[in-house]
Amino acid sequence: MFLKTFTAAGALAVLTTSTAMACEITARVSIVGNEFPAIQTVGAGAKACAGAEVTTNLTADHQTINLPGMQGNPAEYTSAIIANSSIVALMNEDVIRPLGDLVEKHGQGLQPTQLITIGGEVMAVAFMANAQHLVYRADVLEQVGVEPPTTYEDMLAAAELIREAGIMENPVGGAYAAGWNLAQEFNNMFLGYGGQHFEPGTAEPNVNSEAGINALNMMKALSDYMNPDYLTHDSNATNAEFRAGNVALMNMWGSRAATLTEAEGVPQEVIDGFAIAGPMTVGGGDIPASTLWWDGWTVAKNISDEEAEATFIAMMNGIDPSILEDEEVARQAVWLIEGYEPTEAAVGVFAAANSGTIPYPMLPYMGLMHTALGNELADFMQGKESAEQALADVEAAYRAAAIESGFLQ
């Protein structure tokens, strides 16, 4: 399983040429996806279609409900908004349909860079690029006389200066919530240290390694400067800490950073000091400790052809170029649609794409590894076991799941 047509640099450079269309549908559309602003915009555009009901369930829990919601016959959801990690589970369970016929009929404006092709079939339509990168308080760094960090080692040094100066007790933020978020932060750091999740050309795990141990030790060092409840902090909670003026340095999604200071009640000093930079490196490496992502949408397999066509039409309306006429919407993401002009908020994602950031692995067994990491790393972060033991537990849990799924003997 692989991503054939999407490359981050190419997708950022080539804009689509879709044209506005009247949106009339004749069958139900039901969408499940994440809840950040860009996806809310896409969902609102789909719901603007007339003729039949369009419903959306946009929630942080989307990855736990999209597969069950598409396994029924008929499927509860006719479309799942996904990324290069979450499409794999839907492909493995055969719950989404190839889109070639619908692209030919209704997607004439889509560029090849938007067509997510797996095994020779178009399986999703991408509408935005994403990556995690540095978000910081420029005013706070100026107070302690340091430049924005370009490495995680620099971040630790800056955090210590901020604490010593009495400006903030816990100046580092991170989406380290036990589970998916903690696993993703490990993935970023692990790749930054030069790690490979699997033995080359196989499904054998390879995280209990020097790179894995180094990644965990750096994460633990960073957590010493985080809110003590960091293992409960997802992106929403981490952003709330930044908005409240409690955090000066954090690794955050471009899709979240773009609108970070637009929430009601954000103090003026946070708004004025808010700044974005590219992803950081670690351990002397030159590959950013981050991953490149795309977000896009799919169409369910277990629905009628009429519902599938209605879903495709509605989702195309959700990414119509006219949405960019709203300046706030234009800032929500690095859009892959006609008329998008990069904003200051896009600098972090563009920097990630241009600095050799590795795409999140689109392997059929990567989801099992991500789950194992999310389940097993919290004990190390809490000081209950060594890095070596935690990674041994990860590999054991992954191997059991991979054997059950037929990826390992």
Buried (B, 14 or more C-beta within 10 A) or exposed (E): BEBBBBBBBEBBEBBBEBEEEEBEBEBBBBBBBBBBBBBBBBBBBBBEBEEBEBBBBBBBEBBEBBBEBBBEEEBBBBBBBBBBBBBBBBBBEEBBBBBBBBBEEBBEBBBBBBBBBBEEBBBBBBBBBBBBBBBBBBBBBEBBEBEBBBBBBBBBBBBBBBBEEEBBEBBBBBBBBBBBBBBBBBBBBBBBBBBBBBEEEEBBBBBBBEBBBBBBBBBBBBBEBBBEEBBEBBBEBBBBBBBEBBBBBBBBBBBBBBBBBEEEEBEEEBEEBBBBBBBBBBBEBEBBBBBBBBBBBBBBBBBEEEBBBBBBBBBBBBBBBBBBEEEEBBBBBBBBBBBBEEBEBBBBBBBBBEBEBBBBBBBBBBBBBBBBBBBBBBBBBEEEBEBBBBBBBBBBBBBEBBEEBEBBE
